[in-house]
Amino acid sequence: MAAAIARKALSASDIIYSVGLNPGQLDVSAVQVMQEIGIDISDHEPSHIDADYLEGADYIVFVSLKKGNIRTPNSKQIVWPIPDPAIPDTIKDNLLDQFRDTRTALEKHVLAFSKLLKD
């Protein structure tokens, strides 16, 4: 979800990779809430982190409640403390609402990140 939102919001010259520490299957709820804002992620295939992808990265963004353990010499590491919407929240009754909350949080972080890139 984060990469798709970033691709839509950032410059076409920005290269964005989406990888995970523990990638699973694409959640249909993620597909549905992204379609609500006109972004199709239905063909996305979650993939594992590959050191080659990250070698030349300027930024590594962790969408997690904690920072990952990835070291690259020239990358700035940023944590967006957003819980995984696929893990049930006892407060929310509706899984789609959890994914919508995550989408909204991601949109806010991507907007702030785009301003950082412009500075």
Beta strands, then each sheet from edge to edge (+ up, - down):
strand 1: 59-63
strand 2: 76-80
sheet 1: 1+ 2+
end
